[in-house]
Amino acid sequence: MALAIIDDLGAILIIAVLYTTELSSLSLLMASVSLLALVLLNRLGVAKKAAYVLLGLVLWVSVLKSGVHATLAGVALAFTIPLASTDKDGNAFSLSKTMEHDLHYWVAFLILPLFAFVNAGVDLREYRLIR
């Protein structure tokens, strides 16, 4: 499993290096600030999904606009979401696993099939509905 993870991280680094266009320093600064805020949320023990989702969106848009491939924003965001947290009643839970579970059906039944369909190479221009 470690080899698969290292292989994926290597692929992401290759994407970051080879597919990077002109860099925007303002966007990189915004991405750095949002990443720092995500790390601070993690260190302070904040376990609110909305905080991580909102800052994650800011991070993703900033990285997208910076010229760096936006895949890196998803990896950085995943590293900042807490694995172990406690709720207001003192019960232990994993915010990361909770968010993964919440996204599972969207990914399995919408995103992955859409990704497969788009990458299948079917040219829809050949199938005109109106002739």
Secondary structure, 3 states (H helix, E strand, C coil): CHHHHHHHHHHHHHHHHHCCCCCCHHHHHHHHHHHHHHHHHHHCCCCCHHHHHHHHHHHHHHHHHHCCCCHHHHHHHHHHCCCCEECCCCCEECHHHHHHHHHHHHHHHHHHHHHHHHCCCCCHHHCCCCC
